[in-house]
Every structure is written in structure tokens, then in C-alpha cells.
Amino acid sequence: MALLENEVLRQSGKVYLVGAGPGAADLITVRGARLLAQADVVLYDALVTPEMLELCAQAELISVGKRSGQRSTAQEAINALLVDCAFKFKTVVRLKGGDPMLFGRADEELRALEAHGIAVEIVPGITTAVAAAAATKQPLTKRGVARSVAFFTSSTGPDQPEHPALPHTDTMVQYMGGREAAATAERLLAQGRPADTPVVVVENCSRPDERIERLPLSDLARGLEAAHGPVLVMIGEALRLREHQPGLAAGAERAGRGF
């Protein structure tokens, strides 16, 4: 308790949890870009691009990347580093891919900062699902077809079931879905979803190396080849091609299962 009181007496800076958006540097919000330009230190995720970091060239840059299946910074270490930086710098930016409040572990970082009396502000970012819908010109909702959307991930905590229940919704968007997409498709087929349910897979959304693949749910159940970047999987009737919609955009989408 004495330690906490002493830290409160020390003057701390302010921490901003800023959403970087899906990847492209020009998809960050104006507020987010302004804060990057003012930051003394920026702790950034693995999915943040070099172009995005050019917006904060004056700041000290600290990589705290977390990538599935790869060696990465433990969340507890990130929390401690944020607290430490808040007592050393006036303006601290924690730059997160997408939106901080969606699959961004914001709750854990907020708890750590609040426990030390550190002021925090959250700057939202464009979440990847919305950017993927724009990139594919495929609305996630459609009148008379889909009026509900669920964003979910198969990643679970140590005390949670390995395969949590799937959401019951018209359109499903699976974040970090590269490895888990096949299992999701198998479960949906077993639940009675039609085999020809449209699926759109987006890798590296909004980046120069973005890749898009369209396939039926039955093909997704066979699995996807290893991807080289973050993968988002969108499933549902709202994703079916419109009557005059081009099926393949040159250089952006490709047919088949070779994703």
C-alpha cells in the first residue's frame, strides 16, 4: 500500500491506448496520428507497419509484439513496461493493431495502469473486420439476409475450453482465423450450415500484400495453407457475390484453395 501511495505522489505522464487500424498508415484516425506525432515513447505491436512508425519518428520506439505461435513479449511484462514508461515520460502511446478494445488485451493494461493511478485515454481504431468488408466490397449485413454479426476468436485462456461455443449469428467474422478456420467450418457443417455458404478469407488486410480468397464453407473445412500475415475469415450469406459484382479483382483476389 505504501508503494502505491508513493507512486501516486510521483508525477506520472498520460498513457494513450491508440488503435492503429488494420495496417495501412492512412487508415489510422486523425487523433491517433496527432498523438503519435506528440508521443515521447511508443510501445507498438508486431502488426504495426514501418510506415505507421514513420508518424512518430521523434519518439523512442519499443517493440512489444505478440504473434501467435512465435516468441513474444509476455503481457505481464508489457503491463510493467507501460507503468514504468508512464513515470518516465509525459506522453506514452501504446499502439495496437486494429482497435484497442477488440481482442487487444486492453482490459489487462487498463487494470495495471489504473492500479498505479495513471491517467489513460483510449483512441479507437478501425477494426480489421470493417476494413476487410470495405476491401472486398462485401457488406457484413444485408437487408433480408443478415441482420446480425459476431466477431470472435478461437484463442482461449488457460482455464477455458479448447473449443468454445460458436456464436449464433447471420455473419461470422473469425479473427486470427488462419489455423482455426478449418475446425470452425467443420463445426458449422455439423450444425447444419449449407456446404455452399460463402466464405471470404483476407490476409494482410489493407496492406500492399493483401490477399483475398473466396470459397465455399465445404472447402474451408479442408483447411488453409500457411499464411504469411494476419488472417481474417468471414462466413455467411451476406458474403455471396452480387449479380454484377466482379468475382476477382485483378491483383487483389484469386480463385481456388491455394491461399
C-alpha positions as a Markdown table, in Angstrom:
| # | Residue | x | y | z |
|---|---|---|---|---|
| 1 | Met | 0.0 | 0.0 | 0.0 |
| 2 | Ala | 2.9 | 2.4 | 0.9 |
| 3 | Leu | 4.5 | 1.7 | -2.5 |
| 4 | Leu | 1.2 | 2.6 | -4.3 |
| 5 | Glu | 0.9 | 5.8 | -2.4 |
| 6 | Asn | 4.5 | 6.8 | -3.2 |
| 7 | Glu | 3.9 | 6.2 | -6.9 |
| 8 | Val | 0.7 | 8.3 | -6.8 |
| 9 | Leu | 2.8 | 11.1 | -5.3 |
| 10 | Arg | 5.3 | 10.9 | -8.1 |
| 11 | Gln | 4.0 | 12.8 | -11.2 |
| 12 | Ser | 3.2 | 10.4 | -14.0 |
| 13 | Gly | 2.5 | 11.1 | -17.6 |
| 14 | Lys | -0.5 | 10.0 | -19.5 |
| 15 | Val | -0.9 | 6.8 | -21.4 |
| 16 | Tyr | -2.9 | 6.6 | -24.7 |
| 17 | Leu | -4.1 | 3.2 | -26.0 |
| 18 | Val | -4.3 | 4.0 | -29.7 |
| 19 | Gly | -5.8 | 1.8 | -32.4 |
| 20 | Ala | -3.5 | 1.7 | -35.4 |
| 21 | Gly | -6.3 | 0.3 | -37.6 |
| 22 | Pro | -5.9 | -2.7 | -39.9 |
| 23 | Gly | -2.4 | -1.9 | -41.3 |
| 24 | Ala | -2.3 | 0.9 | -43.8 |
| 25 | Ala | -0.8 | 4.0 | -42.3 |
| 26 | Asp | -3.5 | 6.3 | -43.8 |
| 27 | Leu | -6.3 | 4.3 | -42.0 |
| 28 | Ile | -5.3 | 5.5 | -38.6 |
| 29 | Thr | -7.6 | 8.2 | -37.1 |
| 30 | Val | -6.6 | 11.9 | -37.2 |
| 31 | Arg | -6.4 | 11.9 | -33.4 |
| 32 | Gly | -4.3 | 8.8 | -33.4 |
| 33 | Ala | -1.8 | 10.3 | -35.9 |
| 34 | Arg | -1.7 | 13.5 | -33.9 |
| 35 | Leu | -0.8 | 11.6 | -30.7 |
| 36 | Leu | 1.9 | 9.6 | -32.5 |
| 37 | Ala | 3.5 | 12.9 | -33.6 |
| 38 | Gln | 3.4 | 14.2 | -30.0 |
| 39 | Ala | 4.5 | 11.0 | -28.2 |
| 40 | Asp | 7.7 | 10.7 | -26.2 |
| 41 | Val | 7.6 | 6.9 | -26.3 |
| 42 | Val | 5.6 | 4.4 | -28.4 |
| 43 | Leu | 5.1 | 0.8 | -27.4 |
| 44 | Tyr | 3.9 | -0.9 | -30.6 |
| 45 | Asp | 2.5 | -4.3 | -31.6 |
| 46 | Ala | 4.0 | -6.7 | -34.1 |
| 47 | Leu | 1.3 | -5.9 | -36.7 |
| 48 | Val | 2.2 | -2.2 | -36.8 |
| 49 | Thr | 3.8 | -1.4 | -40.1 |
| 50 | Pro | 7.1 | 0.6 | -40.6 |
| 51 | Glu | 5.1 | 3.2 | -42.5 |
| 52 | Met | 2.9 | 3.7 | -39.4 |
| 53 | Leu | 6.0 | 4.2 | -37.2 |
| 54 | Glu | 7.2 | 7.0 | -39.5 |
| 55 | Leu | 4.4 | 9.0 | -38.0 |
| 56 | Cys | 6.3 | 9.0 | -34.7 |
| 57 | Ala | 9.9 | 9.4 | -35.8 |
| 58 | Gln | 10.6 | 11.7 | -32.8 |
| 59 | Ala | 9.6 | 9.1 | -30.2 |
| 60 | Glu | 11.5 | 6.4 | -28.5 |
| 61 | Leu | 10.2 | 3.1 | -30.1 |
| 62 | Ile | 9.7 | -0.1 | -28.1 |
| 63 | Ser | 8.5 | -3.3 | -29.8 |
| 64 | Val | 6.2 | -5.3 | -27.6 |
| 65 | Gly | 4.9 | -7.6 | -30.4 |
| 66 | Lys | 2.8 | -10.6 | -29.7 |
| 67 | Arg | 2.3 | -13.1 | -32.5 |
| 68 | Ser | 0.6 | -16.5 | -32.3 |
| 69 | Gly | 3.0 | -19.4 | -32.2 |
| 70 | Gln | 6.0 | -17.1 | -32.0 |
| 71 | Arg | 8.3 | -16.0 | -29.2 |
| 72 | Ser | 6.8 | -12.7 | -28.0 |
| 73 | Thr | 6.7 | -10.3 | -25.0 |
| 74 | Ala | 4.6 | -11.6 | -22.1 |
| 75 | Gln | 1.5 | -9.5 | -21.3 |
| 76 | Glu | 2.7 | -9.1 | -17.7 |
| 77 | Ala | 6.0 | -7.6 | -18.9 |
| 78 | Ile | 4.1 | -5.2 | -21.2 |
| 79 | Asn | 2.0 | -4.1 | -18.3 |
| 80 | Ala | 5.0 | -3.4 | -16.2 |
| 81 | Leu | 6.8 | -1.6 | -19.0 |
| 82 | Leu | 3.7 | 0.7 | -19.5 |
| 83 | Val | 3.7 | 1.6 | -15.9 |
| 84 | Asp | 7.5 | 2.3 | -15.9 |
| 85 | Cys | 7.2 | 4.5 | -19.0 |
| 86 | Ala | 4.3 | 6.5 | -17.5 |
| 87 | Phe | 6.6 | 7.6 | -14.7 |
| 88 | Lys | 9.4 | 8.5 | -17.1 |
| 89 | Phe | 7.6 | 10.2 | -20.0 |
| 90 | Lys | 4.9 | 12.8 | -20.3 |
| 91 | Thr | 3.1 | 11.2 | -23.3 |
| 92 | Val | 3.1 | 7.5 | -23.7 |
| 93 | Val | 1.4 | 5.8 | -26.7 |
| 94 | Arg | 0.5 | 2.1 | -26.6 |
| 95 | Leu | -0.1 | 1.5 | -30.3 |
| 96 | Lys | -2.2 | -1.6 | -31.0 |
| 97 | Gly | -3.3 | -3.1 | -34.3 |
| 98 | Gly | -7.0 | -2.7 | -35.2 |
| 99 | Asp | -9.0 | -1.3 | -32.2 |
| 100 | Pro | -7.6 | -1.5 | -28.7 |
| 101 | Met | -11.0 | -2.6 | -27.2 |
| 102 | Leu | -11.4 | -5.6 | -29.5 |
| 103 | Phe | -9.1 | -8.6 | -28.9 |
| 104 | Gly | -6.4 | -6.1 | -27.8 |
| 105 | Arg | -6.0 | -7.2 | -24.2 |
| 106 | Ala | -6.9 | -3.6 | -23.2 |
| 107 | Asp | -8.6 | -4.8 | -20.0 |
| 108 | Glu | -5.3 | -6.1 | -18.6 |
| 109 | Glu | -3.4 | -3.0 | -19.5 |
| 110 | Leu | -6.1 | -0.7 | -18.1 |
| 111 | Arg | -6.1 | -2.6 | -14.8 |
| 112 | Ala | -2.3 | -2.3 | -14.5 |
| 113 | Leu | -2.3 | 1.4 | -15.2 |
| 114 | Glu | -5.3 | 2.2 | -13.1 |
| 115 | Ala | -3.8 | 0.3 | -10.1 |
| 116 | His | -1.0 | 2.8 | -10.2 |
| 117 | Gly | -3.2 | 5.9 | -10.6 |
| 118 | Ile | -2.0 | 6.6 | -14.1 |
| 119 | Ala | -4.3 | 8.6 | -16.4 |
| 120 | Val | -5.4 | 6.7 | -19.5 |
| 121 | Glu | -7.2 | 7.6 | -22.7 |
| 122 | Ile | -8.4 | 5.3 | -25.4 |
| 123 | Val | -8.3 | 6.3 | -29.1 |
| 124 | Pro | -10.4 | 3.8 | -31.2 |
| 125 | Gly | -9.1 | 2.4 | -34.5 |
| 126 | Ile | -10.7 | 0.8 | -37.5 |
| 127 | Thr | -11.1 | -2.9 | -36.6 |
| 128 | Thr | -10.0 | -5.4 | -39.3 |
| 129 | Ala | -13.4 | -6.8 | -40.0 |
| 130 | Val | -14.7 | -3.4 | -41.1 |
| 131 | Ala | -11.6 | -2.9 | -43.3 |
| 132 | Ala | -11.9 | -6.3 | -44.8 |
| 133 | Ala | -15.6 | -5.7 | -45.7 |
| 134 | Ala | -14.5 | -2.5 | -47.4 |
| 135 | Ala | -11.6 | -4.2 | -49.2 |
| 136 | Thr | -13.9 | -6.9 | -50.6 |
| 137 | Lys | -16.8 | -4.6 | -51.2 |
| 138 | Gln | -18.8 | -7.1 | -49.2 |
| 139 | Pro | -21.2 | -5.7 | -46.5 |
| 140 | Leu | -21.4 | -7.8 | -43.4 |
| 141 | Thr | -25.1 | -7.1 | -43.1 |
| 142 | Lys | -27.7 | -7.2 | -45.8 |
| 143 | Arg | -31.4 | -6.4 | -45.7 |
| 144 | Gly | -33.5 | -9.5 | -45.6 |
| 145 | Val | -30.4 | -11.8 | -45.5 |
| 146 | Ala | -28.2 | -10.8 | -42.5 |
| 147 | Arg | -29.0 | -8.5 | -39.6 |
| 148 | Ser | -26.5 | -9.8 | -37.0 |
| 149 | Val | -22.7 | -10.0 | -37.0 |
| 150 | Ala | -20.4 | -11.6 | -34.5 |
| 151 | Phe | -16.7 | -11.1 | -34.1 |
| 152 | Phe | -14.9 | -14.0 | -32.4 |
| 153 | Thr | -11.6 | -15.7 | -31.9 |
| 154 | Ser | -10.8 | -19.3 | -31.0 |
| 155 | Ser | -8.0 | -18.2 | -28.8 |
| 156 | Thr | -8.7 | -19.1 | -25.2 |
| 157 | Gly | -7.3 | -18.6 | -21.8 |
| 158 | Pro | -5.5 | -21.4 | -19.8 |
| 159 | Asp | -8.7 | -22.2 | -17.8 |
| 160 | Gln | -11.1 | -22.0 | -20.7 |
| 161 | Pro | -12.4 | -24.8 | -23.0 |
| 162 | Glu | -10.2 | -25.5 | -26.1 |
| 163 | His | -13.2 | -25.1 | -28.4 |
| 164 | Pro | -15.6 | -22.5 | -27.0 |
| 165 | Ala | -19.1 | -22.4 | -28.4 |
| 166 | Leu | -19.5 | -20.7 | -31.7 |
| 167 | Pro | -21.8 | -17.6 | -31.9 |
| 168 | His | -25.3 | -18.0 | -33.3 |
| 169 | Thr | -25.4 | -15.1 | -35.8 |
| 170 | Asp | -26.0 | -14.5 | -39.5 |
| 171 | Thr | -22.5 | -13.3 | -40.4 |
| 172 | Met | -19.4 | -14.6 | -38.5 |
| 173 | Val | -16.0 | -13.0 | -38.5 |
| 174 | Gln | -13.2 | -15.0 | -37.1 |
| 175 | Tyr | -10.1 | -13.1 | -36.1 |
| 176 | Met | -6.7 | -14.8 | -36.1 |
| 177 | Gly | -8.5 | -17.5 | -38.0 |
| 178 | Gly | -5.7 | -19.0 | -40.1 |
| 179 | Arg | -5.1 | -22.1 | -38.0 |
| 180 | Glu | -8.6 | -22.4 | -36.6 |
| 181 | Ala | -10.8 | -21.8 | -39.6 |
| 182 | Ala | -11.0 | -25.4 | -40.7 |
| 183 | Ala | -12.2 | -26.5 | -37.3 |
| 184 | Thr | -14.8 | -23.7 | -37.3 |
| 185 | Ala | -16.0 | -24.8 | -40.8 |
| 186 | Glu | -16.3 | -28.5 | -39.6 |
| 187 | Arg | -18.4 | -27.5 | -36.6 |
| 188 | Leu | -20.7 | -25.2 | -38.7 |
| 189 | Leu | -21.2 | -28.0 | -41.2 |
| 190 | Ala | -22.0 | -30.4 | -38.4 |
| 191 | Gln | -24.6 | -27.9 | -37.1 |
| 192 | Gly | -26.3 | -27.9 | -40.5 |
| 193 | Arg | -24.9 | -24.9 | -42.3 |
| 194 | Pro | -25.1 | -25.4 | -46.1 |
| 195 | Ala | -21.9 | -26.6 | -47.7 |
| 196 | Asp | -22.1 | -23.7 | -50.2 |
| 197 | Thr | -22.2 | -21.0 | -47.5 |
| 198 | Pro | -19.9 | -18.2 | -48.8 |
| 199 | Val | -16.6 | -17.6 | -47.1 |
| 200 | Val | -14.2 | -14.8 | -47.7 |
| 201 | Val | -10.6 | -15.0 | -46.4 |
| 202 | Val | -8.5 | -11.9 | -46.1 |
| 203 | Glu | -4.8 | -11.9 | -45.4 |
| 204 | Asn | -2.8 | -8.8 | -44.6 |
| 205 | Cys | -5.9 | -6.6 | -44.9 |
| 206 | Ser | -5.3 | -3.1 | -46.3 |
| 207 | Arg | -1.6 | -3.7 | -46.9 |
| 208 | Pro | 0.2 | -3.8 | -50.3 |
| 209 | Asp | 0.5 | -7.6 | -50.0 |
| 210 | Glu | -3.2 | -8.0 | -49.2 |
| 211 | Arg | -4.7 | -11.3 | -50.4 |
| 212 | Ile | -8.4 | -12.2 | -50.7 |
| 213 | Glu | -9.9 | -15.7 | -51.4 |
| 214 | Arg | -13.5 | -16.7 | -51.9 |
| 215 | Leu | -14.5 | -20.3 | -51.3 |
| 216 | Pro | -17.5 | -22.3 | -50.0 |
| 217 | Leu | -17.7 | -23.5 | -46.4 |
| 218 | Ser | -17.0 | -27.1 | -47.5 |
| 219 | Asp | -13.7 | -26.1 | -48.9 |
| 220 | Leu | -12.8 | -24.1 | -45.8 |
| 221 | Ala | -13.2 | -27.3 | -43.8 |
| 222 | Arg | -10.2 | -28.8 | -45.6 |
| 223 | Gly | -8.0 | -26.1 | -44.2 |
| 224 | Leu | -6.0 | -23.2 | -45.4 |
| 225 | Glu | -2.4 | -23.2 | -46.4 |
| 226 | Ala | 0.0 | -21.4 | -44.1 |
| 227 | Ala | -0.3 | -17.6 | -44.3 |
| 228 | His | 2.4 | -15.0 | -44.0 |
| 229 | Gly | 0.4 | -12.4 | -42.2 |
| 230 | Pro | -2.8 | -12.0 | -40.1 |
| 231 | Val | -5.8 | -13.8 | -41.5 |
| 232 | Leu | -9.5 | -12.9 | -41.1 |
| 233 | Val | -12.2 | -15.3 | -42.1 |
| 234 | Met | -15.7 | -14.0 | -42.9 |
| 235 | Ile | -18.6 | -16.5 | -43.2 |
| 236 | Gly | -22.3 | -16.0 | -44.1 |
| 237 | Glu | -24.9 | -15.5 | -46.9 |
| 238 | Ala | -24.2 | -11.7 | -46.8 |
| 239 | Leu | -20.9 | -12.5 | -48.4 |
| 240 | Arg | -22.3 | -14.1 | -51.5 |
| 241 | Leu | -21.3 | -12.3 | -54.7 |
| 242 | Arg | -23.8 | -9.8 | -56.1 |
| 243 | Glu | -25.2 | -10.4 | -59.5 |
| 244 | His | -22.9 | -8.0 | -61.3 |
| 245 | Gln | -20.1 | -7.9 | -58.8 |
| 246 | Pro | -16.7 | -8.9 | -60.3 |
| 247 | Gly | -15.6 | -12.2 | -58.8 |
| 248 | Leu | -11.9 | -11.5 | -59.0 |
| 249 | Ala | -10.3 | -8.1 | -58.8 |
| 250 | Ala | -7.0 | -8.0 | -60.8 |
| 251 | Gly | -4.1 | -8.5 | -58.4 |
| 252 | Ala | -6.2 | -8.5 | -55.3 |
| 253 | Glu | -8.2 | -11.7 | -55.3 |
| 254 | Arg | -7.5 | -15.2 | -56.5 |
| 255 | Ala | -9.6 | -18.3 | -57.0 |
| 256 | Gly | -9.0 | -21.8 | -55.7 |
| 257 | Arg | -7.7 | -23.1 | -52.4 |
| 258 | Gly | -4.1 | -22.1 | -52.7 |
| 259 | Phe | -4.3 | -19.4 | -50.0 |
